[in-house]
């Protein structure tokens, strides 16, 4: 019995989109966890760090919207 799956051939553009979406999801998830930690302990972080993480989160969300 052959257990290997056959996947459709993907173009280089499809692979690029897959990689971009994976990177954006990872960035969004990381930033979401960081924001949660920052909101739980606001005195431990400065405003500049918070704004950088928030901007990274927003960029990831926008990238995901564009790729859909």
N, CA, C and O atoms as a CHARMM CRD file, in Angstrom:
* protein
*
  272
    1    1 UNK  N      0.84300  -1.18100   0.00000 PROA 1      0.00000
    2    1 UNK  CA     0.00000   0.00000   0.00000 PROA 1      0.00000
    3    1 UNK  C      0.89400   1.25100   0.00000 PROA 1      0.00000
    4    1 UNK  O      1.82600   1.35300   0.79800 PROA 1      0.00000
    5    2 UNK  N      0.60800   2.17500  -0.87800 PROA 2      0.00000
    6    2 UNK  CA     1.38100   3.40600  -0.99600 PROA 2      0.00000
    7    2 UNK  C      0.75000   4.47500  -0.10500 PROA 2      0.00000
    8    2 UNK  O     -0.38800   4.88100  -0.33900 PROA 2      0.00000
    9    3 UNK  N      1.47800   4.93100   0.91200 PROA 3      0.00000
   10    3 UNK  CA     0.93600   5.89800   1.85900 PROA 3      0.00000
   11    3 UNK  C      1.33700   7.33800   1.55200 PROA 3      0.00000
   12    3 UNK  O      0.94000   8.25100   2.27600 PROA 3      0.00000
   13    4 UNK  N      2.10300   7.55700   0.50800 PROA 4      0.00000
   14    4 UNK  CA     2.52200   8.91500   0.19300 PROA 4      0.00000
   15    4 UNK  C      1.36600   9.67300  -0.43900 PROA 4      0.00000
   16    4 UNK  O      0.59300   9.12900  -1.22700 PROA 4      0.00000
   17    5 UNK  N      1.27300  10.93000  -0.07300 PROA 5      0.00000
   18    5 UNK  CA     0.21900  11.78000  -0.62800 PROA 5      0.00000
   19    5 UNK  C      0.76400  12.51700  -1.83100 PROA 5      0.00000
   20    5 UNK  O      1.94100  12.87800  -1.87400 PROA 5      0.00000
   21    6 UNK  N     -0.07500  12.73300  -2.78400 PROA 6      0.00000
   22    6 UNK  CA     0.30000  13.53400  -3.95700 PROA 6      0.00000
   23    6 UNK  C     -0.27600  14.93800  -3.77300 PROA 6      0.00000
   24    6 UNK  O     -1.48600  15.11400  -3.63400 PROA 6      0.00000
   25    7 UNK  N      0.60200  15.91600  -3.77500 PROA 7      0.00000
   26    7 UNK  CA     0.16900  17.29200  -3.66100 PROA 7      0.00000
   27    7 UNK  C      0.26000  17.94800  -5.02700 PROA 7      0.00000
   28    7 UNK  O      1.14100  17.62200  -5.82200 PROA 7      0.00000
   29    8 UNK  N     -0.64800  18.86900  -5.29700 PROA 8      0.00000
   30    8 UNK  CA    -0.56300  19.55800  -6.58800 PROA 8      0.00000
   31    8 UNK  C      0.72700  20.36800  -6.69300 PROA 8      0.00000
   32    8 UNK  O      1.23300  20.88900  -5.70000 PROA 8      0.00000
   33    9 UNK  N      1.23400  20.45900  -7.88500 PROA 9      0.00000
   34    9 UNK  CA     2.46300  21.21800  -8.11500 PROA 9      0.00000
   35    9 UNK  C      2.18600  22.69500  -7.85800 PROA 9      0.00000
   36    9 UNK  O      1.20800  23.25100  -8.35700 PROA 9      0.00000
   37   10 UNK  N      3.04900  23.31300  -7.08100 PROA 10     0.00000
   38   10 UNK  CA     2.87400  24.73300  -6.76100 PROA 10     0.00000
   39   10 UNK  C      3.88300  25.55900  -7.54500 PROA 10     0.00000
   40   10 UNK  O      5.04400  25.17900  -7.69500 PROA 10     0.00000
   41   11 UNK  N      3.41900  26.67800  -8.03100 PROA 11     0.00000
   42   11 UNK  CA     4.31700  27.58400  -8.73900 PROA 11     0.00000
   43   11 UNK  C      5.18400  28.31900  -7.72300 PROA 11     0.00000
   44   11 UNK  O      4.91200  28.28900  -6.52300 PROA 11     0.00000
   45   12 UNK  N      6.21100  28.96700  -8.20400 PROA 12     0.00000
   46   12 UNK  CA     7.08000  29.71300  -7.28900 PROA 12     0.00000
   47   12 UNK  C      6.31900  30.85800  -6.63200 PROA 12     0.00000
   48   12 UNK  O      6.60700  31.21900  -5.49100 PROA 12     0.00000
   49   13 UNK  N      5.34700  31.43400  -7.34500 PROA 13     0.00000
   50   13 UNK  CA     4.53200  32.49900  -6.76600 PROA 13     0.00000
   51   13 UNK  C      3.66100  31.95800  -5.62700 PROA 13     0.00000
   52   13 UNK  O      3.47700  32.62300  -4.60800 PROA 13     0.00000
   53   14 UNK  N      3.12500  30.74000  -5.81100 PROA 14     0.00000
   54   14 UNK  CA     2.33100  30.11900  -4.74900 PROA 14     0.00000
   55   14 UNK  C      3.18800  29.84900  -3.51400 PROA 14     0.00000
   56   14 UNK  O      2.75000  30.06900  -2.38500 PROA 14     0.00000
   57   15 UNK  N      4.41300  29.37100  -3.73800 PROA 15     0.00000
   58   15 UNK  CA     5.31500  29.12600  -2.62200 PROA 15     0.00000
   59   15 UNK  C      5.66600  30.42600  -1.90400 PROA 15     0.00000
   60   15 UNK  O      5.75700  30.46000  -0.67700 PROA 15     0.00000
   61   16 UNK  N      5.86100  31.48500  -2.66900 PROA 16     0.00000
   62   16 UNK  CA     6.18000  32.79200  -2.08200 PROA 16     0.00000
   63   16 UNK  C      5.02300  33.27600  -1.21400 PROA 16     0.00000
   64   16 UNK  O      5.23300  33.75700  -0.10000 PROA 16     0.00000
   65   17 UNK  N      3.79100  33.14400  -1.73400 PROA 17     0.00000
   66   17 UNK  CA     2.61700  33.55500  -0.96100 PROA 17     0.00000
   67   17 UNK  C      2.47100  32.72000   0.30700 PROA 17     0.00000
   68   17 UNK  O      2.12400  33.24300   1.36600 PROA 17     0.00000
   69   18 UNK  N      2.73500  31.42700   0.19400 PROA 18     0.00000
   70   18 UNK  CA     2.65300  30.55000   1.35700 PROA 18     0.00000
   71   18 UNK  C      3.67000  30.96000   2.40800 PROA 18     0.00000
   72   18 UNK  O      3.35400  31.00200   3.59700 PROA 18     0.00000
   73   19 UNK  N      4.88400  31.26200   1.98000 PROA 19     0.00000
   74   19 UNK  CA     5.92900  31.68600   2.91700 PROA 19     0.00000
   75   19 UNK  C      5.58500  33.02700   3.55400 PROA 19     0.00000
   76   19 UNK  O      5.76500  33.20500   4.75800 PROA 19     0.00000
   77   20 UNK  N      5.09400  33.97000   2.75600 PROA 20     0.00000
   78   20 UNK  CA     4.70300  35.27200   3.29900 PROA 20     0.00000
   79   20 UNK  C      3.58800  35.14100   4.31600 PROA 20     0.00000
   80   20 UNK  O      3.62400  35.77200   5.37200 PROA 20     0.00000
   81   21 UNK  N      2.59800  34.32200   3.99700 PROA 21     0.00000
   82   21 UNK  CA     1.47400  34.17900   4.92300 PROA 21     0.00000
   83   21 UNK  C      1.91100  33.48000   6.20900 PROA 21     0.00000
   84   21 UNK  O      1.45000  33.83600   7.29300 PROA 21     0.00000
   85   22 UNK  N      2.79300  32.49300   6.09700 PROA 22     0.00000
   86   22 UNK  CA     3.30100  31.81500   7.28800 PROA 22     0.00000
   87   22 UNK  C      4.09700  32.78800   8.15900 PROA 22     0.00000
   88   22 UNK  O      3.93100  32.81000   9.37800 PROA 22     0.00000
   89   23 UNK  N      4.95300  33.58500   7.54000 PROA 23     0.00000
   90   23 UNK  CA     5.73600  34.57200   8.28800 PROA 23     0.00000
   91   23 UNK  C      4.83000  35.60100   8.96200 PROA 23     0.00000
   92   23 UNK  O      5.04500  35.96600  10.11700 PROA 23     0.00000
   93   24 UNK  N      3.80800  36.06600   8.22300 PROA 24     0.00000
   94   24 UNK  CA     2.89200  37.06200   8.77300 PROA 24     0.00000
   95   24 UNK  C      2.09200  36.48000   9.94200 PROA 24     0.00000
   96   24 UNK  O      1.87000  37.16300  10.94200 PROA 24     0.00000
   97   25 UNK  N      1.66600  35.23900   9.82200 PROA 25     0.00000
   98   25 UNK  CA     0.92900  34.60100  10.92900 PROA 25     0.00000
   99   25 UNK  C      1.81600  34.45200  12.15300 PROA 25     0.00000
  100   25 UNK  O      1.37700  34.69400  13.27700 PROA 25     0.00000
  101   26 UNK  N      3.06500  34.05300  11.93500 PROA 26     0.00000
  102   26 UNK  CA     3.99900  33.92500  13.05900 PROA 26     0.00000
  103   26 UNK  C      4.24000  35.27400  13.72900 PROA 26     0.00000
  104   26 UNK  O      4.27100  35.36300  14.95600 PROA 26     0.00000
  105   27 UNK  N      4.41000  36.32800  12.92300 PROA 27     0.00000
  106   27 UNK  CA     4.63300  37.66800  13.46500 PROA 27     0.00000
  107   27 UNK  C      3.40200  38.13800  14.22800 PROA 27     0.00000
  108   27 UNK  O      3.52100  38.70700  15.31300 PROA 27     0.00000
  109   28 UNK  N      2.22100  37.90100  13.66500 PROA 28     0.00000
  110   28 UNK  CA     0.97300  38.30500  14.32700 PROA 28     0.00000
  111   28 UNK  C      0.81200  37.58600  15.66500 PROA 28     0.00000
  112   28 UNK  O      0.45900  38.20500  16.66900 PROA 28     0.00000
  113   29 UNK  N      1.07200  36.28300  15.67400 PROA 29     0.00000
  114   29 UNK  CA     0.91900  35.51000  16.90700 PROA 29     0.00000
  115   29 UNK  C      1.92000  35.95500  17.97700 PROA 29     0.00000
  116   29 UNK  O      1.56800  36.09000  19.14900 PROA 29     0.00000
  117   30 UNK  N      3.17400  36.18200  17.56100 PROA 30     0.00000
  118   30 UNK  CA     4.18800  36.63900  18.50400 PROA 30     0.00000
  119   30 UNK  C      3.81100  38.00600  19.08300 PROA 30     0.00000
  120   30 UNK  O      3.88400  38.21600  20.29300 PROA 30     0.00000
  121   31 UNK  N      3.40900  38.93000  18.21100 PROA 31     0.00000
  122   31 UNK  CA     3.04900  40.28000  18.65900 PROA 31     0.00000
  123   31 UNK  C      1.81800  40.23600  19.56000 PROA 31     0.00000
  124   31 UNK  O      1.73000  40.98400  20.53400 PROA 31     0.00000
  125   32 UNK  N      0.88200  39.37000  19.24000 PROA 32     0.00000
  126   32 UNK  CA    -0.31300  39.23800  20.06800 PROA 32     0.00000
  127   32 UNK  C      0.05000  38.78600  21.47900 PROA 32     0.00000
  128   32 UNK  O     -0.48400  39.31000  22.45700 PROA 32     0.00000
  129   33 UNK  N      0.95300  37.81900  21.58600 PROA 33     0.00000
  130   33 UNK  CA     1.39800  37.36300  22.90800 PROA 33     0.00000
  131   33 UNK  C      2.13300  38.47900  23.65200 PROA 33     0.00000
  132   33 UNK  O      1.93100  38.67500  24.85000 PROA 33     0.00000
  133   34 UNK  N      2.99200  39.21000  22.92700 PROA 34     0.00000
  134   34 UNK  CA     3.71900  40.31800  23.54700 PROA 34     0.00000
  135   34 UNK  C      2.76100  41.40100  24.04000 PROA 34     0.00000
  136   34 UNK  O      2.92000  41.91300  25.14800 PROA 34     0.00000
  137   35 UNK  N      1.77000  41.74900  23.22500 PROA 35     0.00000
  138   35 UNK  CA     0.80600  42.77500  23.62300 PROA 35     0.00000
  139   35 UNK  C      0.01800  42.33000  24.85000 PROA 35     0.00000
  140   35 UNK  O     -0.25700  43.13000  25.74500 PROA 35     0.00000
  141   36 UNK  N     -0.34000  41.06100  24.88400 PROA 36     0.00000
  142   36 UNK  CA    -1.05700  40.54000  26.04500 PROA 36     0.00000
  143   36 UNK  C     -0.20600  40.69300  27.31200 PROA 36     0.00000
  144   36 UNK  O     -0.70200  41.11600  28.35700 PROA 36     0.00000
  145   37 UNK  N      1.07500  40.34500  27.20400 PROA 37     0.00000
  146   37 UNK  CA     1.97900  40.49100  28.34900 PROA 37     0.00000
  147   37 UNK  C      2.13300  41.95800  28.74600 PROA 37     0.00000
  148   37 UNK  O      2.15300  42.28900  29.93200 PROA 37     0.00000
  149   38 UNK  N      2.24000  42.82500  27.75500 PROA 38     0.00000
  150   38 UNK  CA     2.41800  44.25200  28.03600 PROA 38     0.00000
  151   38 UNK  C      1.18400  44.84700  28.70700 PROA 38     0.00000
  152   38 UNK  O      1.30000  45.68400  29.60100 PROA 38     0.00000
  153   39 UNK  N      0.00600  44.41300  28.27400 PROA 39     0.00000
  154   39 UNK  CA    -1.21500  44.93900  28.87400 PROA 39     0.00000
  155   39 UNK  C     -1.41800  44.38700  30.28000 PROA 39     0.00000
  156   39 UNK  O     -2.04900  45.03700  31.11300 PROA 39     0.00000
  157   40 UNK  N     -0.88500  43.18800  30.55300 PROA 40     0.00000
  158   40 UNK  CA    -0.99200  42.61200  31.89200 PROA 40     0.00000
  159   40 UNK  C     -0.05100  43.30900  32.87800 PROA 40     0.00000
  160   40 UNK  O     -0.37000  43.44400  34.05900 PROA 40     0.00000
  161   41 UNK  N      1.10400  43.74600  32.38600 PROA 41     0.00000
  162   41 UNK  CA     2.09000  44.43100  33.23600 PROA 41     0.00000
  163   41 UNK  C      2.56800  45.71200  32.55500 PROA 41     0.00000
  164   41 UNK  O      3.69700  45.76900  32.06800 PROA 41     0.00000
  165   42 UNK  N      1.72300  46.73300  32.51600 PROA 42     0.00000
  166   42 UNK  CA     2.09200  47.95600  31.77300 PROA 42     0.00000
  167   42 UNK  C      3.30200  48.70100  32.33100 PROA 42     0.00000
  168   42 UNK  O      3.97800  49.41700  31.59100 PROA 42     0.00000
  169   43 UNK  N      3.58400  48.54600  33.61500 PROA 43     0.00000
  170   43 UNK  CA     4.72700  49.26400  34.20200 PROA 43     0.00000
  171   43 UNK  C      6.06400  48.65500  33.80900 PROA 43     0.00000
  172   43 UNK  O      7.10700  49.28000  34.00300 PROA 43     0.00000
  173   44 UNK  N      6.05000  47.44300  33.25900 PROA 44     0.00000
  174   44 UNK  CA     7.29500  46.76000  32.90100 PROA 44     0.00000
  175   44 UNK  C      7.79900  47.14200  31.51500 PROA 44     0.00000
  176   44 UNK  O      8.92200  46.79500  31.14900 PROA 44     0.00000
  177   45 UNK  N      6.99000  47.84500  30.74800 PROA 45     0.00000
  178   45 UNK  CA     7.36000  48.17600  29.36300 PROA 45     0.00000
  179   45 UNK  C      7.19100  49.66700  29.12500 PROA 45     0.00000
  180   45 UNK  O      6.32300  50.30500  29.72100 PROA 45     0.00000
  181   46 UNK  N      8.03200  50.22200  28.24500 PROA 46     0.00000
  182   46 UNK  CA     7.86800  51.63100  27.91100 PROA 46     0.00000
  183   46 UNK  C      6.96600  51.78300  26.67800 PROA 46     0.00000
  184   46 UNK  O      6.69600  50.82000  25.96000 PROA 46     0.00000
  185   47 UNK  N      6.52400  52.99100  26.46400 PROA 47     0.00000
  186   47 UNK  CA     5.57900  53.26900  25.37200 PROA 47     0.00000
  187   47 UNK  C      6.18300  52.96700  24.01000 PROA 47     0.00000
  188   47 UNK  O      5.49500  52.47200  23.11600 PROA 47     0.00000
  189   48 UNK  N      7.45000  53.26000  23.85200 PROA 48     0.00000
  190   48 UNK  CA     8.10800  53.03600  22.55800 PROA 48     0.00000
  191   48 UNK  C      8.08200  51.55200  22.17500 PROA 48     0.00000
  192   48 UNK  O      7.77700  51.20900  21.03300 PROA 48     0.00000
  193   49 UNK  N      8.39800  50.68600  23.12300 PROA 49     0.00000
  194   49 UNK  CA     8.37100  49.24600  22.86400 PROA 49     0.00000
  195   49 UNK  C      6.96200  48.80200  22.52100 PROA 49     0.00000
  196   49 UNK  O      6.76200  48.02500  21.58700 PROA 49     0.00000
  197   50 UNK  N      5.97600  49.29400  23.27700 PROA 50     0.00000
  198   50 UNK  CA     4.58400  48.93900  23.01800 PROA 50     0.00000
  199   50 UNK  C      4.17300  49.35500  21.60300 PROA 50     0.00000
  200   50 UNK  O      3.53700  48.58400  20.88400 PROA 50     0.00000
  201   51 UNK  N      4.53500  50.55800  21.21400 PROA 51     0.00000
  202   51 UNK  CA     4.15300  51.05100  19.88300 PROA 51     0.00000
  203   51 UNK  C      4.83300  50.26000  18.76800 PROA 51     0.00000
  204   51 UNK  O      4.22800  50.02100  17.72300 PROA 51     0.00000
  205   52 UNK  N      6.08700  49.85300  18.98100 PROA 52     0.00000
  206   52 UNK  CA     6.78500  49.03500  17.97800 PROA 52     0.00000
  207   52 UNK  C      6.09700  47.68600  17.80200 PROA 52     0.00000
  208   52 UNK  O      5.89600  47.23000  16.67600 PROA 52     0.00000
  209   53 UNK  N      5.73500  47.05100  18.91000 PROA 53     0.00000
  210   53 UNK  CA     5.07100  45.75100  18.83800 PROA 53     0.00000
  211   53 UNK  C      3.68900  45.90000  18.20900 PROA 53     0.00000
  212   53 UNK  O      3.28100  45.06600  17.40100 PROA 53     0.00000
  213   54 UNK  N      2.97400  46.95100  18.57300 PROA 54     0.00000
  214   54 UNK  CA     1.64300  47.19300  18.01100 PROA 54     0.00000
  215   54 UNK  C      1.73800  47.43900  16.50000 PROA 54     0.00000
  216   54 UNK  O      0.89800  46.95900  15.73900 PROA 54     0.00000
  217   55 UNK  N      2.74600  48.17500  16.07400 PROA 55     0.00000
  218   55 UNK  CA     2.94400  48.41400  14.63900 PROA 55     0.00000
  219   55 UNK  C      3.26200  47.11400  13.91600 PROA 55     0.00000
  220   55 UNK  O      2.78000  46.89400  12.80500 PROA 55     0.00000
  221   56 UNK  N      4.06400  46.25300  14.52700 PROA 56     0.00000
  222   56 UNK  CA     4.37500  44.95000  13.93300 PROA 56     0.00000
  223   56 UNK  C      3.13300  44.09400  13.80800 PROA 56     0.00000
  224   56 UNK  O      2.95300  43.39800  12.80800 PROA 56     0.00000
  225   57 UNK  N      2.27600  44.13900  14.81200 PROA 57     0.00000
  226   57 UNK  CA     1.01500  43.39100  14.77400 PROA 57     0.00000
  227   57 UNK  C      0.13600  43.90700  13.63800 PROA 57     0.00000
  228   57 UNK  O     -0.40600  43.12400  12.85700 PROA 57     0.00000
  229   58 UNK  N      0.00000  45.22400  13.55200 PROA 58     0.00000
  230   58 UNK  CA    -0.83400  45.81700  12.50100 PROA 58     0.00000
  231   58 UNK  C     -0.29700  45.50400  11.10900 PROA 58     0.00000
  232   58 UNK  O     -1.07500  45.25200  10.18900 PROA 58     0.00000
  233   59 UNK  N      1.01600  45.51800  10.94600 PROA 59     0.00000
  234   59 UNK  CA     1.63400  45.18000   9.66400 PROA 59     0.00000
  235   59 UNK  C      1.33400  43.73200   9.28400 PROA 59     0.00000
  236   59 UNK  O      1.01900  43.44200   8.13000 PROA 59     0.00000
  237   60 UNK  N      1.43200  42.83900  10.24100 PROA 60     0.00000
  238   60 UNK  CA     1.14900  41.42200   9.97900 PROA 60     0.00000
  239   60 UNK  C     -0.30300  41.22000   9.57300 PROA 60     0.00000
  240   60 UNK  O     -0.59300  40.46500   8.64500 PROA 60     0.00000
  241   61 UNK  N     -1.20300  41.88500  10.25700 PROA 61     0.00000
  242   61 UNK  CA    -2.63100  41.75900   9.93100 PROA 61     0.00000
  243   61 UNK  C     -2.90400  42.30300   8.52700 PROA 61     0.00000
  244   61 UNK  O     -3.64800  41.68900   7.76200 PROA 61     0.00000
  245   62 UNK  N     -2.31900  43.43000   8.19100 PROA 62     0.00000
  246   62 UNK  CA    -2.51100  44.00300   6.85300 PROA 62     0.00000
  247   62 UNK  C     -1.93800  43.08500   5.77300 PROA 62     0.00000
  248   62 UNK  O     -2.54000  42.91800   4.71200 PROA 62     0.00000
  249   63 UNK  N     -0.78600  42.49800   6.04200 PROA 63     0.00000
  250   63 UNK  CA    -0.17500  41.56600   5.07700 PROA 63     0.00000
  251   63 UNK  C     -1.09100  40.37700   4.84600 PROA 63     0.00000
  252   63 UNK  O     -1.28000  39.95700   3.70500 PROA 63     0.00000
  253   64 UNK  N     -1.65700  39.83400   5.90300 PROA 64     0.00000
  254   64 UNK  CA    -2.56800  38.70000   5.76700 PROA 64     0.00000
  255   64 UNK  C     -3.82300  39.07400   4.96700 PROA 64     0.00000
  256   64 UNK  O     -4.32100  38.28100   4.16900 PROA 64     0.00000
  257   65 UNK  N     -4.32300  40.29200   5.19600 PROA 65     0.00000
  258   65 UNK  CA    -5.49800  40.74700   4.43200 PROA 65     0.00000
  259   65 UNK  C     -5.17200  40.85800   2.95000 PROA 65     0.00000
  260   65 UNK  O     -5.98100  40.48300   2.10100 PROA 65     0.00000
  261   66 UNK  N     -3.99400  41.37100   2.64100 PROA 66     0.00000
  262   66 UNK  CA    -3.59200  41.53900   1.24100 PROA 66     0.00000
  263   66 UNK  C     -3.39800  40.19400   0.53100 PROA 66     0.00000
  264   66 UNK  O     -3.65400  40.07500  -0.66700 PROA 66     0.00000
  265   67 UNK  N     -2.94900  39.19500   1.27300 PROA 67     0.00000
  266   67 UNK  CA    -2.68600  37.89100   0.66300 PROA 67     0.00000
  267   67 UNK  C     -3.95400  37.07600   0.42200 PROA 67     0.00000
  268   67 UNK  O     -3.92300  36.08400  -0.30700 PROA 67     0.00000
  269   68 UNK  N     -5.06100  37.48200   1.02300 PROA 68     0.00000
  270   68 UNK  CA    -6.30300  36.71500   0.82100 PROA 68     0.00000
  271   68 UNK  C     -7.00400  37.06900  -0.43800 PROA 68     0.00000
  272   68 UNK  O     -8.05700  36.50700  -0.73800 PROA 68     0.00000
